[in-house]
Amino acid sequence: MADLICIKNCNNRVEAELAKGLLESSGIEAIVSADDCGGMRPHLLLGTNGTRLLVKEEEAQKALEVLEI
């Protein structure tokens, strides 16, 4: 299994899901990781690193280029 790395911390799940969609439309698999009960309790993200966007380590550079970070 490939190692996953965080390429972006997003302020909320919506921002992360939009970025994920952009990556997936470019052929890059991405995962949204957030400790917010599946979006049902967004207030749980307060005081954390927010919502994380994860990709395979070998696709990180391409993902960053797609997102222009």
N, CA, C and O atoms as a Tripos MOL2 file, in Angstrom:
@<TRIPOS>MOLECULE
protein
  276   275    69     0     0
PROTEIN
NO_CHARGES

@<TRIPOS>ATOM
      1 N           0.8370   -1.1800    0.0000 N.3       1 MET1
      2 CA          0.0000    0.0000    0.0000 C.3       1 MET1
      3 C           0.8780    1.2390    0.0000 C.2       1 MET1
      4 O           1.8790    1.3000    0.7140 O.2       1 MET1
      5 N           0.5040    2.2180   -0.7970 N.am      2 ALA2
      6 CA          1.2820    3.4440   -0.9150 C.3       2 ALA2
      7 C           1.1000    4.3170    0.3280 C.2       2 ALA2
      8 O           0.0490    4.3070    0.9680 O.2       2 ALA2
      9 N           2.1510    5.0710    0.6510 N.am      3 ASP3
     10 CA          2.0660    6.0090    1.7660 C.3       3 ASP3
     11 C           1.2680    7.2240    1.3370 C.2       3 ASP3
     12 O           1.4210    7.7200    0.2210 O.2       3 ASP3
     13 N           0.4080    7.7010    2.2400 N.am      4 LEU4
     14 CA         -0.3770    8.8980    1.9800 C.3       4 LEU4
     15 C           0.2490   10.0690    2.7090 C.2       4 LEU4
     16 O           0.7420    9.9270    3.8290 O.2       4 LEU4
     17 N           0.2260   11.2330    2.0640 N.am      5 ILE5
     18 CA          0.7220   12.4420    2.7110 C.3       5 ILE5
     19 C          -0.3160   13.5460    2.5630 C.2       5 ILE5
     20 O          -1.1030   13.5640    1.6170 O.2       5 ILE5
     21 N          -0.2980   14.4480    3.5060 N.am      6 CYS6
     22 CA         -1.2000   15.5900    3.4890 C.3       6 CYS6
     23 C          -0.5880   16.6710    2.6080 C.2       6 CYS6
     24 O           0.5340   17.1170    2.8470 O.2       6 CYS6
     25 N          -1.3340   17.0880    1.5870 N.am      7 ILE7
     26 CA         -0.8230   18.1530    0.7200 C.3       7 ILE7
     27 C          -1.4910   19.4900    1.0060 C.2       7 ILE7
     28 O          -1.0230   20.5370    0.5570 O.2       7 ILE7
     29 N          -2.5990   19.4480    1.7650 N.am      8 LYS8
     30 CA         -3.2940   20.7010    2.0590 C.3       8 LYS8
     31 C          -4.1800   20.5310    3.2800 C.2       8 LYS8
     32 O          -4.8570   19.5140    3.4280 O.2       8 LYS8
     33 N          -4.1740   21.5290    4.1550 N.am      9 ASN9
     34 CA         -5.1290   21.6290    5.2550 C.3       9 ASN9
     35 C          -6.1830   22.6350    4.8360 C.2       9 ASN9
     36 O          -5.8690   23.7880    4.5380 O.2       9 ASN9
     37 N          -7.4220   22.2020    4.8120 N.am     10 CYS10
     38 CA         -8.5230   23.0560    4.3850 C.3      10 CYS10
     39 C          -9.2990   23.5440    5.6010 C.2      10 CYS10
     40 O          -9.2780   22.9120    6.6570 O.2      10 CYS10
     41 N          -9.9800   24.6670    5.4450 N.am     11 ASN11
     42 CA        -10.7510   25.2300    6.5470 C.3      11 ASN11
     43 C         -12.0160   24.4500    6.8480 C.2      11 ASN11
     44 O         -12.5100   24.4700    7.9750 O.2      11 ASN11
     45 N         -12.5450   23.7560    5.8350 N.am     12 ASN12
     46 CA        -13.7840   23.0080    6.0420 C.3      12 ASN12
     47 C         -13.8750   21.8740    5.0340 C.2      12 ASN12
     48 O         -13.0690   21.7860    4.1070 O.2      12 ASN12
     49 N         -14.8570   21.0130    5.2210 N.am     13 ARG13
     50 CA        -15.0240   19.8340    4.3640 C.3      13 ARG13
     51 C         -15.3780   20.2290    2.9250 C.2      13 ARG13
     52 O         -14.9320   19.5750    1.9830 O.2      13 ARG13
     53 N         -16.1680   21.2810    2.7460 N.am     14 VAL14
     54 CA        -16.5690   21.6990    1.3990 C.3      14 VAL14
     55 C         -15.3420   22.0730    0.5680 C.2      14 VAL14
     56 O         -15.2110   21.6420   -0.5780 O.2      14 VAL14
     57 N         -14.4560   22.8620    1.1370 N.am     15 GLU15
     58 CA        -13.2260   23.2510    0.4520 C.3      15 GLU15
     59 C         -12.4000   22.0160    0.0930 C.2      15 GLU15
     60 O         -11.8680   21.9210   -1.0140 O.2      15 GLU15
     61 N         -12.2930   21.0760    1.0230 N.am     16 ALA16
     62 CA        -11.5180   19.8600    0.7830 C.3      16 ALA16
     63 C         -12.1550   18.9930   -0.3020 C.2      16 ALA16
     64 O         -11.4460   18.4380   -1.1420 O.2      16 ALA16
     65 N         -13.4740   18.8730   -0.2950 N.am     17 GLU17
     66 CA        -14.1650   18.0590   -1.3020 C.3      17 GLU17
     67 C         -14.0350   18.6740   -2.6930 C.2      17 GLU17
     68 O         -13.9120   17.9450   -3.6770 O.2      17 GLU17
     69 N         -14.0610   19.9960   -2.7890 N.am     18 LEU18
     70 CA        -13.8640   20.6560   -4.0850 C.3      18 LEU18
     71 C         -12.4630   20.3850   -4.6220 C.2      18 LEU18
     72 O         -12.2940   20.0870   -5.8050 O.2      18 LEU18
     73 N         -11.4580   20.4880   -3.7530 N.am     19 ALA19
     74 CA        -10.0830   20.2020   -4.1610 C.3      19 ALA19
     75 C          -9.9310   18.7380   -4.5610 C.2      19 ALA19
     76 O          -9.2340   18.4250   -5.5260 O.2      19 ALA19
     77 N         -10.5740   17.8500   -3.8270 N.am     20 LYS20
     78 CA        -10.5360   16.4190   -4.1480 C.3      20 LYS20
     79 C         -11.1310   16.1740   -5.5310 C.2      20 LYS20
     80 O         -10.5730   15.4140   -6.3220 O.2      20 LYS20
     81 N         -12.2500   16.8090   -5.8230 N.am     21 GLY21
     82 CA        -12.8740   16.6590   -7.1360 C.3      21 GLY21
     83 C         -11.9730   17.1400   -8.2580 C.2      21 GLY21
     84 O         -11.9040   16.5120   -9.3140 O.2      21 GLY21
     85 N         -11.2890   18.2400   -8.0380 N.am     22 LEU22
     86 CA        -10.3550   18.7580   -9.0350 C.3      22 LEU22
     87 C          -9.2170   17.7660   -9.2730 C.2      22 LEU22
     88 O          -8.8330   17.5180  -10.4160 O.2      22 LEU22
     89 N          -8.6820   17.2040   -8.1960 N.am     23 LEU23
     90 CA         -7.6050   16.2250   -8.3250 C.3      23 LEU23
     91 C          -8.0900   14.9720   -9.0520 C.2      23 LEU23
     92 O          -7.4100   14.4650   -9.9440 O.2      23 LEU23
     93 N          -9.2470   14.4820   -8.6750 N.am     24 GLU24
     94 CA         -9.7560   13.2600   -9.2910 C.3      24 GLU24
     95 C         -10.0880   13.4640  -10.7670 C.2      24 GLU24
     96 O          -9.9780   12.5280  -11.5580 O.2      24 GLU24
     97 N         -10.4930   14.6790  -11.1470 N.am     25 SER25
     98 CA        -10.7410   14.9470  -12.5630 C.3      25 SER25
     99 C          -9.4420   14.9650  -13.3570 C.2      25 SER25
    100 O          -9.4520   14.8620  -14.5830 O.2      25 SER25
    101 N          -8.3210   15.0980  -12.6470 N.am     26 SER26
    102 CA         -6.9990   15.0520  -13.2760 C.3      26 SER26
    103 C          -6.3590   13.6750  -13.1500 C.2      26 SER26
    104 O          -5.1960   13.4980  -13.5120 O.2      26 SER26
    105 N          -7.1060   12.6980  -12.6410 N.am     27 GLY27
    106 CA         -6.6020   11.3360  -12.5360 C.3      27 GLY27
    107 C          -5.8000   11.0460  -11.2880 C.2      27 GLY27
    108 O          -5.0710   10.0560  -11.2430 O.2      27 GLY27
    109 N          -5.9170   11.8900  -10.2660 N.am     28 ILE28
    110 CA         -5.1790   11.7030   -9.0240 C.3      28 ILE28
    111 C          -6.1580   11.3010   -7.9300 C.2      28 ILE28
    112 O          -7.1010   12.0350   -7.6360 O.2      28 ILE28
    113 N          -5.9350   10.1400   -7.3320 N.am     29 GLU29
    114 CA         -6.7880    9.7040   -6.2200 C.3      29 GLU29
    115 C          -6.4900   10.5510   -4.9950 C.2      29 GLU29
    116 O          -5.3300   10.8240   -4.6850 O.2      29 GLU29
    117 N          -7.5430   10.9670   -4.2980 N.am     30 ALA30
    118 CA         -7.3770   11.7870   -3.1010 C.3      30 ALA30
    119 C          -8.3770   11.3380   -2.0410 C.2      30 ALA30
    120 O          -9.4230   10.7660   -2.3460 O.2      30 ALA30
    121 N          -8.0240   11.6120   -0.7890 N.am     31 ILE31
    122 CA         -8.8690   11.2690    0.3460 C.3      31 ILE31
    123 C          -9.0220   12.5060    1.2200 C.2      31 ILE31
    124 O          -8.0550   13.2270    1.4670 O.2      31 ILE31
    125 N         -10.2350   12.7450    1.6840 N.am     32 VAL32
    126 CA        -10.4920   13.8170    2.6410 C.3      32 VAL32
    127 C         -10.5220   13.1930    4.0250 C.2      32 VAL32
    128 O         -11.2570   12.2350    4.2660 O.2      32 VAL32
    129 N          -9.7280   13.7340    4.9270 N.am     33 SER33
    130 CA         -9.6580   13.2320    6.2960 C.3      33 SER33
    131 C         -10.0400   14.3530    7.2540 C.2      33 SER33
    132 O          -9.3910   15.3980    7.3030 O.2      33 SER33
    133 N         -11.1140   14.1130    8.0190 N.am     34 ALA34
    134 CA        -11.5680   15.1110    8.9900 C.3      34 ALA34
    135 C         -12.2090   14.3910   10.1580 C.2      34 ALA34
    136 O         -12.9090   13.3940    9.9770 O.2      34 ALA34
    137 N         -11.9730   14.8880   11.3360 N.am     35 ASP35
    138 CA        -12.5820   14.3070   12.5310 C.3      35 ASP35
    139 C         -13.8200   15.1230   12.8880 C.2      35 ASP35
    140 O         -13.8770   15.7870   13.9220 O.2      35 ASP35
    141 N         -14.8240   15.0500   11.9850 N.am     36 ASP36
    142 CA        -16.0410   15.8360   12.1790 C.3      36 ASP36
    143 C         -17.3140   14.9950   12.0510 C.2      36 ASP36
    144 O         -18.3690   15.5100   11.6810 O.2      36 ASP36
    145 N         -17.2120   13.7190   12.3550 N.am     37 CYS37
    146 CA        -18.3540   12.7980   12.3050 C.3      37 CYS37
    147 C         -19.0030   12.7890   10.9260 C.2      37 CYS37
    148 O         -20.2260   12.8620   10.8090 O.2      37 CYS37
    149 N         -18.1880   12.6980    9.8960 N.am     38 GLY38
    150 CA        -18.7100   12.6330    8.5340 C.3      38 GLY38
    151 C         -19.3740   13.9150    8.0730 C.2      38 GLY38
    152 O         -20.2690   13.8740    7.2280 O.2      38 GLY38
    153 N         -18.9590   15.0460    8.6060 N.am     39 GLY39
    154 CA        -19.5270   16.3290    8.2330 C.3      39 GLY39
    155 C         -20.7270   16.7320    9.0800 C.2      39 GLY39
    156 O         -21.2350   17.8450    8.9450 O.2      39 GLY39
    157 N         -21.1820   15.8410    9.9490 N.am     40 MET40
    158 CA        -22.3590   16.1270   10.7770 C.3      40 MET40
    159 C         -22.0510   17.0900   11.9290 C.2      40 MET40
    160 O         -22.9490   17.7640   12.4330 O.2      40 MET40
    161 N         -20.7970   17.1530   12.3370 N.am     41 ARG41
    162 CA        -20.4120   18.0080   13.4650 C.3      41 ARG41
    163 C         -19.1610   18.8250   13.1190 C.2      41 ARG41
    164 O         -18.0840   18.5590   13.6530 O.2      41 ARG41
    165 N         -19.2950   19.8170   12.2310 N.am     42 PRO42
    166 CA        -18.1210   20.5870   11.8010 C.3      42 PRO42
    167 C         -17.4450   21.3510   12.9310 C.2      42 PRO42
    168 O         -16.2630   21.6810   12.8260 O.2      42 PRO42
    169 N         -18.1650   21.6390   14.0040 N.am     43 HIS43
    170 CA        -17.5660   22.3530   15.1280 C.3      43 HIS43
    171 C         -16.4580   21.5480   15.8040 C.2      43 HIS43
    172 O         -15.6370   22.1200   16.5210 O.2      43 HIS43
    173 N         -16.4190   20.2330   15.5880 N.am     44 LEU44
    174 CA        -15.3620   19.4140   16.1790 C.3      44 LEU44
    175 C         -13.9920   19.7240   15.5920 C.2      44 LEU44
    176 O         -12.9720   19.3500   16.1710 O.2      44 LEU44
    177 N         -13.9580   20.4110   14.4360 N.am     45 LEU45
    178 CA        -12.6880   20.7460   13.8010 C.3      45 LEU45
    179 C         -12.0020   21.9420   14.4540 C.2      45 LEU45
    180 O         -10.8260   22.1990   14.1980 O.2      45 LEU45
    181 N         -12.7220   22.6670   15.2890 N.am     46 LEU46
    182 CA        -12.1270   23.8250   15.9550 C.3      46 LEU46
    183 C         -10.9560   23.3850   16.8220 C.2      46 LEU46
    184 O         -11.0670   22.4300   17.5920 O.2      46 LEU46
    185 N          -9.8540   24.0740   16.6950 N.am     47 GLY47
    186 CA         -8.6760   23.7400   17.4810 C.3      47 GLY47
    187 C          -7.8520   22.5980   16.9230 C.2      47 GLY47
    188 O          -6.9080   22.1440   17.5690 O.2      47 GLY47
    189 N          -8.1950   22.1230   15.7240 N.am     48 THR48
    190 CA         -7.4270   21.0610   15.0770 C.3      48 THR48
    191 C          -6.7850   21.6260   13.8220 C.2      48 THR48
    192 O          -6.8710   22.8260   13.5580 O.2      48 THR48
    193 N          -6.1500   20.7720   13.0580 N.am     49 ASN49
    194 CA         -5.5630   21.2070   11.7870 C.3      49 ASN49
    195 C          -6.5900   21.2780   10.6700 C.2      49 ASN49
    196 O          -6.2240   21.4130    9.5020 O.2      49 ASN49
    197 N          -7.8530   21.1900   11.0080 N.am     50 GLY50
    198 CA         -8.9090   21.2820   10.0160 C.3      50 GLY50
    199 C          -9.0730   19.9850    9.2510 C.2      50 GLY50
    200 O          -8.8130   18.8970    9.7660 O.2      50 GLY50
    201 N          -9.5080   20.1240    8.0220 N.am     51 THR51
    202 CA         -9.7440   18.9880    7.1480 C.3      51 THR51
    203 C          -8.5200   18.7960    6.2710 C.2      51 THR51
    204 O          -8.0440   19.7400    5.6400 O.2      51 THR51
    205 N          -8.0140   17.5750    6.2310 N.am     52 ARG52
    206 CA         -6.7810   17.3000    5.4870 C.3      52 ARG52
    207 C          -7.0810   16.6360    4.1540 C.2      52 ARG52
    208 O          -7.9690   15.7890    4.0550 O.2      52 ARG52
    209 N          -6.3380   17.0250    3.1380 N.am     53 LEU53
    210 CA         -6.4410   16.4240    1.8160 C.3      53 LEU53
    211 C          -5.2050   15.5560    1.6200 C.2      53 LEU53
    212 O          -4.0790   16.0510    1.6350 O.2      53 LEU53
    213 N          -5.4260   14.2480    1.4340 N.am     54 LEU54
    214 CA         -4.3370   13.2840    1.3400 C.3      54 LEU54
    215 C          -4.2380   12.6950   -0.0570 C.2      54 LEU54
    216 O          -5.2500   12.4420   -0.7110 O.2      54 LEU54
    217 N          -3.0020   12.4790   -0.5080 N.am     55 VAL55
    218 CA         -2.7430   11.8060   -1.7870 C.3      55 VAL55
    219 C          -1.5830   10.8450   -1.5930 C.2      55 VAL55
    220 O          -0.8660   10.9130   -0.5940 O.2      55 VAL55
    221 N          -1.4040    9.9530   -2.5510 N.am     56 LYS56
    222 CA         -0.2490    9.0570   -2.5190 C.3      56 LYS56
    223 C           1.0200    9.8950   -2.6450 C.2      56 LYS56
    224 O           1.0620   10.8920   -3.3660 O.2      56 LYS56
    225 N           2.0390    9.4680   -1.9340 N.am     57 GLU57
    226 CA          3.2910   10.2270   -1.9020 C.3      57 GLU57
    227 C           3.8650   10.4600   -3.2960 C.2      57 GLU57
    228 O           4.3890   11.5370   -3.5830 O.2      57 GLU57
    229 N           3.7660    9.4470   -4.1650 N.am     58 GLU58
    230 CA          4.3410    9.5950   -5.5010 C.3      58 GLU58
    231 C           3.5280   10.5190   -6.4110 C.2      58 GLU58
    232 O           4.0090   10.9200   -7.4700 O.2      58 GLU58
    233 N           2.3030   10.8580   -6.0070 N.am     59 GLU59
    234 CA          1.4720   11.7680   -6.7990 C.3      59 GLU59
    235 C           1.4080   13.1690   -6.2030 C.2      59 GLU59
    236 O           0.7110   14.0340   -6.7330 O.2      59 GLU59
    237 N           2.1230   13.4020   -5.1110 N.am     60 ALA60
    238 CA          2.0320   14.6700   -4.3910 C.3      60 ALA60
    239 C           2.4440   15.8640   -5.2470 C.2      60 ALA60
    240 O           1.7480   16.8790   -5.2590 O.2      60 ALA60
    241 N           3.5510   15.7600   -5.9570 N.am     61 GLN61
    242 CA          4.0210   16.8910   -6.7470 C.3      61 GLN61
    243 C           3.0200   17.2530   -7.8450 C.2      61 GLN61
    244 O           2.7300   18.4280   -8.0710 O.2      61 GLN61
    245 N           2.5020   16.2400   -8.5180 N.am     62 LYS62
    246 CA          1.5050   16.4970   -9.5630 C.3      62 LYS62
    247 C           0.2490   17.1230   -8.9530 C.2      62 LYS62
    248 O          -0.3360   18.0350   -9.5380 O.2      62 LYS62
    249 N          -0.1640   16.6390   -7.7840 N.am     63 ALA63
    250 CA         -1.3530   17.1650   -7.1110 C.3      63 ALA63
    251 C          -1.1590   18.6330   -6.7480 C.2      63 ALA63
    252 O          -2.0670   19.4430   -6.9340 O.2      63 ALA63
    253 N           0.0060   18.9760   -6.2380 N.am     64 LEU64
    254 CA          0.2940   20.3550   -5.8890 C.3      64 LEU64
    255 C           0.2510   21.2570   -7.1280 C.2      64 LEU64
    256 O          -0.2130   22.3950   -7.0620 O.2      64 LEU64
    257 N           0.7380   20.7360   -8.2490 N.am     65 GLU65
    258 CA          0.6990   21.5050   -9.4930 C.3      65 GLU65
    259 C          -0.7410   21.7160   -9.9500 C.2      65 GLU65
    260 O          -1.0950   22.8050  -10.4020 O.2      65 GLU65
    261 N          -1.5670   20.6880   -9.8350 N.am     66 VAL66
    262 CA         -2.9740   20.8070  -10.2380 C.3      66 VAL66
    263 C          -3.6760   21.8520   -9.3730 C.2      66 VAL66
    264 O          -4.4460   22.6680   -9.8800 O.2      66 VAL66
    265 N          -3.4080   21.8240   -8.0710 N.am     67 LEU67
    266 CA         -4.0420   22.7770   -7.1580 C.3      67 LEU67
    267 C          -3.3420   24.1300   -7.1340 C.2      67 LEU67
    268 O          -3.8600   25.0940   -6.5700 O.2      67 LEU67
    269 N          -2.1690   24.1970   -7.7450 N.am     68 GLU68
    270 CA         -1.3600   25.4170   -7.7890 C.3      68 GLU68
    271 C          -1.0990   25.9800   -6.4040 C.2      68 GLU68
    272 O          -1.3020   27.1660   -6.1430 O.2      68 GLU68
    273 N          -0.6480   25.1050   -5.5290 N.am     69 ILE69
    274 CA         -0.3220   25.5110   -4.1490 C.3      69 ILE69
    275 C           1.1270   25.9620   -4.1090 C.2      69 ILE69
    276 O           1.6240   26.3480   -3.0520 O.2      69 ILE69
@<TRIPOS>BOND
     1     1     2 1
     2     2     3 1
     3     3     4 2
     4     3     5 am
     5     5     6 1
     6     6     7 1
     7     7     8 2
     8     7     9 am
     9     9    10 1
    10    10    11 1
    11    11    12 2
    12    11    13 am
    13    13    14 1
    14    14    15 1
    15    15    16 2
    16    15    17 am
    17    17    18 1
    18    18    19 1
    19    19    20 2
    20    19    21 am
    21    21    22 1
    22    22    23 1
    23    23    24 2
    24    23    25 am
    25    25    26 1
    26    26    27 1
    27    27    28 2
    28    27    29 am
    29    29    30 1
    30    30    31 1
    31    31    32 2
    32    31    33 am
    33    33    34 1
    34    34    35 1
    35    35    36 2
    36    35    37 am
    37    37    38 1
    38    38    39 1
    39    39    40 2
    40    39    41 am
    41    41    42 1
    42    42    43 1
    43    43    44 2
    44    43    45 am
    45    45    46 1
    46    46    47 1
    47    47    48 2
    48    47    49 am
    49    49    50 1
    50    50    51 1
    51    51    52 2
    52    51    53 am
    53    53    54 1
    54    54    55 1
    55    55    56 2
    56    55    57 am
    57    57    58 1
    58    58    59 1
    59    59    60 2
    60    59    61 am
    61    61    62 1
    62    62    63 1
    63    63    64 2
    64    63    65 am
    65    65    66 1
    66    66    67 1
    67    67    68 2
    68    67    69 am
    69    69    70 1
    70    70    71 1
    71    71    72 2
    72    71    73 am
    73    73    74 1
    74    74    75 1
    75    75    76 2
    76    75    77 am
    77    77    78 1
    78    78    79 1
    79    79    80 2
    80    79    81 am
    81    81    82 1
    82    82    83 1
    83    83    84 2
    84    83    85 am
    85    85    86 1
    86    86    87 1
    87    87    88 2
    88    87    89 am
    89    89    90 1
    90    90    91 1
    91    91    92 2
    92    91    93 am
    93    93    94 1
    94    94    95 1
    95    95    96 2
    96    95    97 am
    97    97    98 1
    98    98    99 1
    99    99   100 2
   100    99   101 am
   101   101   102 1
   102   102   103 1
   103   103   104 2
   104   103   105 am
   105   105   106 1
   106   106   107 1
   107   107   108 2
   108   107   109 am
   109   109   110 1
   110   110   111 1
   111   111   112 2
   112   111   113 am
   113   113   114 1
   114   114   115 1
   115   115   116 2
   116   115   117 am
   117   117   118 1
   118   118   119 1
   119   119   120 2
   120   119   121 am
   121   121   122 1
   122   122   123 1
   123   123   124 2
   124   123   125 am
   125   125   126 1
   126   126   127 1
   127   127   128 2
   128   127   129 am
   129   129   130 1
   130   130   131 1
   131   131   132 2
   132   131   133 am
   133   133   134 1
   134   134   135 1
   135   135   136 2
   136   135   137 am
   137   137   138 1
   138   138   139 1
   139   139   140 2
   140   139   141 am
   141   141   142 1
   142   142   143 1
   143   143   144 2
   144   143   145 am
   145   145   146 1
   146   146   147 1
   147   147   148 2
   148   147   149 am
   149   149   150 1
   150   150   151 1
   151   151   152 2
   152   151   153 am
   153   153   154 1
   154   154   155 1
   155   155   156 2
   156   155   157 am
   157   157   158 1
   158   158   159 1
   159   159   160 2
   160   159   161 am
   161   161   162 1
   162   162   163 1
   163   163   164 2
   164   163   165 am
   165   165   166 1
   166   166   167 1
   167   167   168 2
   168   167   169 am
   169   169   170 1
   170   170   171 1
   171   171   172 2
   172   171   173 am
   173   173   174 1
   174   174   175 1
   175   175   176 2
   176   175   177 am
   177   177   178 1
   178   178   179 1
   179   179   180 2
   180   179   181 am
   181   181   182 1
   182   182   183 1
   183   183   184 2
   184   183   185 am
   185   185   186 1
   186   186   187 1
   187   187   188 2
   188   187   189 am
   189   189   190 1
   190   190   191 1
   191   191   192 2
   192   191   193 am
   193   193   194 1
   194   194   195 1
   195   195   196 2
   196   195   197 am
   197   197   198 1
   198   198   199 1
   199   199   200 2
   200   199   201 am
   201   201   202 1
   202   202   203 1
   203   203   204 2
   204   203   205 am
   205   205   206 1
   206   206   207 1
   207   207   208 2
   208   207   209 am
   209   209   210 1
   210   210   211 1
   211   211   212 2
   212   211   213 am
   213   213   214 1
   214   214   215 1
   215   215   216 2
   216   215   217 am
   217   217   218 1
   218   218   219 1
   219   219   220 2
   220   219   221 am
   221   221   222 1
   222   222   223 1
   223   223   224 2
   224   223   225 am
   225   225   226 1
   226   226   227 1
   227   227   228 2
   228   227   229 am
   229   229   230 1
   230   230   231 1
   231   231   232 2
   232   231   233 am
   233   233   234 1
   234   234   235 1
   235   235   236 2
   236   235   237 am
   237   237   238 1
   238   238   239 1
   239   239   240 2
   240   239   241 am
   241   241   242 1
   242   242   243 1
   243   243   244 2
   244   243   245 am
   245   245   246 1
   246   246   247 1
   247   247   248 2
   248   247   249 am
   249   249   250 1
   250   250   251 1
   251   251   252 2
   252   251   253 am
   253   253   254 1
   254   254   255 1
   255   255   256 2
   256   255   257 am
   257   257   258 1
   258   258   259 1
   259   259   260 2
   260   259   261 am
   261   261   262 1
   262   262   263 1
   263   263   264 2
   264   263   265 am
   265   265   266 1
   266   266   267 1
   267   267   268 2
   268   267   269 am
   269   269   270 1
   270   270   271 1
   271   271   272 2
   272   271   273 am
   273   273   274 1
   274   274   275 1
   275   275   276 2
@<TRIPOS>SUBSTRUCTURE
     1 MET1         2 RESIDUE 1 A MET
     2 ALA2         6 RESIDUE 1 A ALA
     3 ASP3        10 RESIDUE 1 A ASP
     4 LEU4        14 RESIDUE 1 A LEU
     5 ILE5        18 RESIDUE 1 A ILE
     6 CYS6        22 RESIDUE 1 A CYS
     7 ILE7        26 RESIDUE 1 A ILE
     8 LYS8        30 RESIDUE 1 A LYS
     9 ASN9        34 RESIDUE 1 A ASN
    10 CYS10       38 RESIDUE 1 A CYS
    11 ASN11       42 RESIDUE 1 A ASN
    12 ASN12       46 RESIDUE 1 A ASN
    13 ARG13       50 RESIDUE 1 A ARG
    14 VAL14       54 RESIDUE 1 A VAL
    15 GLU15       58 RESIDUE 1 A GLU
    16 ALA16       62 RESIDUE 1 A ALA
    17 GLU17       66 RESIDUE 1 A GLU
    18 LEU18       70 RESIDUE 1 A LEU
    19 ALA19       74 RESIDUE 1 A ALA
    20 LYS20       78 RESIDUE 1 A LYS
    21 GLY21       82 RESIDUE 1 A GLY
    22 LEU22       86 RESIDUE 1 A LEU
    23 LEU23       90 RESIDUE 1 A LEU
    24 GLU24       94 RESIDUE 1 A GLU
    25 SER25       98 RESIDUE 1 A SER
    26 SER26      102 RESIDUE 1 A SER
    27 GLY27      106 RESIDUE 1 A GLY
    28 ILE28      110 RESIDUE 1 A ILE
    29 GLU29      114 RESIDUE 1 A GLU
    30 ALA30      118 RESIDUE 1 A ALA
    31 ILE31      122 RESIDUE 1 A ILE
    32 VAL32      126 RESIDUE 1 A VAL
    33 SER33      130 RESIDUE 1 A SER
    34 ALA34      134 RESIDUE 1 A ALA
    35 ASP35      138 RESIDUE 1 A ASP
    36 ASP36      142 RESIDUE 1 A ASP
    37 CYS37      146 RESIDUE 1 A CYS
    38 GLY38      150 RESIDUE 1 A GLY
    39 GLY39      154 RESIDUE 1 A GLY
    40 MET40      158 RESIDUE 1 A MET
    41 ARG41      162 RESIDUE 1 A ARG
    42 PRO42      166 RESIDUE 1 A PRO
    43 HIS43      170 RESIDUE 1 A HIS
    44 LEU44      174 RESIDUE 1 A LEU
    45 LEU45      178 RESIDUE 1 A LEU
    46 LEU46      182 RESIDUE 1 A LEU
    47 GLY47      186 RESIDUE 1 A GLY
    48 THR48      190 RESIDUE 1 A THR
    49 ASN49      194 RESIDUE 1 A ASN
    50 GLY50      198 RESIDUE 1 A GLY
    51 THR51      202 RESIDUE 1 A THR
    52 ARG52      206 RESIDUE 1 A ARG
    53 LEU53      210 RESIDUE 1 A LEU
    54 LEU54      214 RESIDUE 1 A LEU
    55 VAL55      218 RESIDUE 1 A VAL
    56 LYS56      222 RESIDUE 1 A LYS
    57 GLU57      226 RESIDUE 1 A GLU
    58 GLU58      230 RESIDUE 1 A GLU
    59 GLU59      234 RESIDUE 1 A GLU
    60 ALA60      238 RESIDUE 1 A ALA
    61 GLN61      242 RESIDUE 1 A GLN
    62 LYS62      246 RESIDUE 1 A LYS
    63 ALA63      250 RESIDUE 1 A ALA
    64 LEU64      254 RESIDUE 1 A LEU
    65 GLU65      258 RESIDUE 1 A GLU
    66 VAL66      262 RESIDUE 1 A VAL
    67 LEU67      266 RESIDUE 1 A LEU
    68 GLU68      270 RESIDUE 1 A GLU
    69 ILE69      274 RESIDUE 1 A ILE
